[in-house]
Amino acid sequence: RYEDAERDHHDHLIDMNSGEVIEFVDSEIEELQERIAARLGYTLKGHKLELYGVPIKPKVQ
């Protein structure tokens, strides 16, 4: 999946039923990734996060 590098960073949640891609930003996830990289002795320069799921409640058509 191609993403424009000039856009603000975001992650993806992909609806496995419909294929819808939901873009989101979560500061807790961003901070956790930085801490994990540092604990492993790295400076994080980038990442790609895709979450896959199905809706808890059916979507109303």
MDTraj code that builds the backbone (N, CA, C; nanometers):
import mdtraj as md
import numpy as np

residues = "ARG TYR GLU ASP ALA GLU ARG ASP HIS HIS ASP HIS LEU ILE ASP MET ASN SER GLY GLU VAL ILE GLU PHE VAL ASP SER GLU ILE GLU GLU LEU GLN GLU ARG ILE ALA ALA ARG LEU GLY TYR THR LEU LYS GLY HIS LYS LEU GLU LEU TYR GLY VAL PRO ILE LYS PRO LYS VAL GLN".split()
xyz = np.array([
    [0.0856, -0.1172, 0.0000],
    [0.0000, 0.0000, 0.0000],
    [0.0896, 0.1226, 0.0000],
    [0.0751, 0.2095, -0.0994],
    [0.1553, 0.3313, -0.1118],
    [0.0940, 0.4424, -0.0292],
    [0.1778, 0.5103, 0.0457],
    [0.1341, 0.6263, 0.1246],
    [0.2228, 0.7443, 0.0881],
    [0.1648, 0.8597, 0.0746],
    [0.2391, 0.9823, 0.0479],
    [0.3232, 1.0173, 0.1698],
    [0.4540, 1.0218, 0.1535],
    [0.5452, 1.0475, 0.2654],
    [0.5294, 1.1875, 0.3234],
    [0.4705, 1.2784, 0.2489],
    [0.4534, 1.4152, 0.2970],
    [0.3377, 1.4292, 0.3956],
    [0.2484, 1.3316, 0.4000],
    [0.1332, 1.3396, 0.4898],
    [0.1775, 1.3169, 0.6334],
    [0.0957, 1.3664, 0.7275],
    [0.1226, 1.3400, 0.8684],
    [0.1142, 1.1908, 0.8931],
    [0.1968, 1.1433, 0.9871],
    [0.1990, 1.0004, 1.0169],
    [0.0660, 0.9547, 1.0757],
    [0.0273, 0.8342, 1.0399],
    [-0.0920, 0.7719, 1.0959],
    [-0.0783, 0.6209, 1.0807],
    [-0.1595, 0.5477, 1.1526],
    [-0.1630, 0.4025, 1.1443],
    [-0.2971, 0.3608, 1.0855],
    [-0.3144, 0.2310, 1.0644],
    [-0.4351, 0.1818, 0.9983],
    [-0.5030, 0.0716, 1.0778],
    [-0.6349, 0.0760, 1.0792],
    [-0.7187, -0.0346, 1.1251],
    [-0.7980, -0.0787, 1.0030],
    [-0.7848, -0.2060, 0.9669],
    [-0.8483, -0.2571, 0.8465],
    [-0.9642, -0.3481, 0.8850],
    [-1.0835, -0.3124, 0.8374],
    [-1.2048, -0.3912, 0.8612],
    [-1.1975, -0.5141, 0.7709],
    [-1.1864, -0.6318, 0.8315],
    [-1.1704, -0.7551, 0.7552],
    [-1.2981, -0.7962, 0.6821],
    [-1.4125, -0.7418, 0.7212],
    [-1.5376, -0.7733, 0.6517],
    [-1.5543, -0.6894, 0.5259],
    [-1.5307, -0.5601, 0.5388],
    [-1.5591, -0.4689, 0.4275],
    [-1.4339, -0.4242, 0.3523],
    [-1.3166, -0.4401, 0.4137],
    [-1.1942, -0.3901, 0.3524],
    [-1.1698, -0.2425, 0.3793],
    [-1.2615, -0.1776, 0.4520],
    [-1.2448, -0.0356, 0.4845],
    [-1.1151, -0.0152, 0.5628],
    [-1.0414, 0.0887, 0.5280],
    [-0.9181, 0.1238, 0.5979],
    [-0.9447, 0.2506, 0.6778],
    [-0.9301, 0.2389, 0.8098],
    [-0.9545, 0.3510, 0.8999],
    [-0.8186, 0.4034, 0.9451],
    [-0.7910, 0.5299, 0.9173],
    [-0.6652, 0.5917, 0.9587],
    [-0.6825, 0.6504, 1.0981],
    [-0.5805, 0.6323, 1.1829],
    [-0.5877, 0.6870, 1.3177],
    [-0.4485, 0.7245, 1.3661],
    [-0.4456, 0.8101, 1.4681],
    [-0.3223, 0.8484, 1.5368],
    [-0.3465, 0.8270, 1.6848],
    [-0.2513, 0.7628, 1.7525],
    [-0.2640, 0.7386, 1.8962],
    [-0.1287, 0.7664, 1.9610],
    [-0.1226, 0.8710, 2.0423],
    [0.0046, 0.9109, 2.1029],
    [0.0611, 0.8028, 2.1942],
    [-0.0244, 0.7241, 2.2594],
    [0.0252, 0.6164, 2.3459],
    [0.0996, 0.5108, 2.2646],
    [0.0468, 0.4752, 2.1480],
    [0.1140, 0.3779, 2.0617],
    [0.2471, 0.4342, 2.0139],
    [0.2478, 0.5607, 1.9744],
    [0.3713, 0.6231, 1.9268],
    [0.4786, 0.6216, 2.0358],
    [0.4408, 0.6589, 2.1574],
    [0.5361, 0.6608, 2.2689],
    [0.5853, 0.5206, 2.3020],
    [0.4966, 0.4216, 2.2994],
    [0.5346, 0.2835, 2.3280],
    [0.6366, 0.2322, 2.2265],
    [0.6162, 0.2626, 2.0999],
    [0.7106, 0.2194, 1.9965],
    [0.8481, 0.2805, 2.0194],
    [0.8519, 0.4081, 2.0574],
    [0.9796, 0.4739, 2.0873],
    [1.0498, 0.4053, 2.2049],
    [0.9732, 0.3736, 2.3105],
    [1.0316, 0.3084, 2.4284],
    [1.0841, 0.1692, 2.3953],
    [1.0101, 0.0945, 2.3158],
    [1.0543, -0.0399, 2.2776],
    [1.1839, -0.0321, 2.1984],
    [1.1896, 0.0569, 2.1007],
    [1.3111, 0.0722, 2.0205],
    [1.4293, 0.1095, 2.1096],
    [1.4097, 0.2050, 2.2016],
    [1.5180, 0.2485, 2.2910],
    [1.5637, 0.1337, 2.3809],
    [1.4691, 0.0569, 2.4331],
    [1.5040, -0.0561, 2.5201],
    [1.5888, -0.1590, 2.4452],
    [1.5653, -0.1711, 2.3151],
    [1.6409, -0.2651, 2.2328],
    [1.7675, -0.2027, 2.1750],
    [1.7930, -0.0756, 2.2117],
    [1.9155, -0.0093, 2.1694],
    [1.9071, 0.0595, 2.0343],
    [1.7877, 0.1027, 1.9962],
    [1.7689, 0.1665, 1.8664],
    [1.7018, 0.3018, 1.8800],
    [1.7285, 0.3879, 1.7824],
    [1.6527, 0.5102, 1.7637],
    [1.5539, 0.4818, 1.6523],
    [1.4271, 0.4961, 1.6797],
    [1.3233, 0.4661, 1.5816],
    [1.3208, 0.5743, 1.4743],
    [1.3291, 0.5333, 1.3498],
    [1.3273, 0.6266, 1.2367],
    [1.1974, 0.6193, 1.1577],
    [1.1174, 0.5186, 1.1827],
    [0.9903, 0.5051, 1.1127],
    [0.9269, 0.3723, 1.1488],
    [0.8018, 0.3581, 1.1111],
    [0.7327, 0.2316, 1.1330],
    [0.6067, 0.2268, 1.0487],
    [0.5510, 0.1076, 1.0403],
    [0.4244, 0.0857, 0.9702],
    [0.3407, -0.0039, 1.0601],
    [0.2206, 0.0408, 1.0950],
    [0.1331, -0.0371, 1.1818],
    [-0.0013, -0.0554, 1.1135],
    [-0.0393, -0.1818, 1.0939],
    [-0.1701, -0.2157, 1.0397],
    [-0.2370, -0.3123, 1.1361],
    [-0.3531, -0.2740, 1.1847],
    [-0.4331, -0.3597, 1.2713],
    [-0.5468, -0.4158, 1.1875],
    [-0.5813, -0.5421, 1.2097],
    [-0.6893, -0.6075, 1.1359],
    [-0.7965, -0.6502, 1.2342],
    [-0.9223, -0.6210, 1.2042],
    [-1.0292, -0.6578, 1.2954],
    [-1.1642, -0.6630, 1.2266],
    [-1.2619, -0.7085, 1.3042],
    [-1.4010, -0.7105, 1.2587],
    [-1.4813, -0.6268, 1.3567],
    [-1.5856, -0.5589, 1.3097],
    [-1.6654, -0.4750, 1.3979],
    [-1.7295, -0.5560, 1.5106],
    [-1.7326, -0.4977, 1.6298],
    [-1.7999, -0.5607, 1.7432],
    [-1.9496, -0.5630, 1.7173],
    [-2.0012, -0.4519, 1.6651],
    [-2.1436, -0.4411, 1.6310],
    [-2.1553, -0.4273, 1.4800],
    [-2.2545, -0.4930, 1.4197],
    [-2.2737, -0.4761, 1.2749],
    [-2.3008, -0.3296, 1.2413],
    [-2.2475, -0.2855, 1.1278],
    [-2.2714, -0.1482, 1.0836],
    [-2.4110, -0.1371, 1.0251],
    [-2.4787, -0.0272, 1.0565],
    [-2.6124, -0.0011, 1.0033],
    [-2.5976, 0.0451, 0.8590],
    [-2.6707, -0.0159, 0.7703],
    [-2.6627, 0.0176, 0.6271],
    [-2.7444, 0.1397, 0.5952],
])
top = md.Topology()
chain = top.add_chain()
for i, resn in enumerate(residues, 1):
    res = top.add_residue(resn, chain, resSeq=i)
    for name in ("N", "CA", "C"):
        top.add_atom(name, md.element.get_by_symbol(name[0]), res)
traj = md.Trajectory(xyz[None], top)
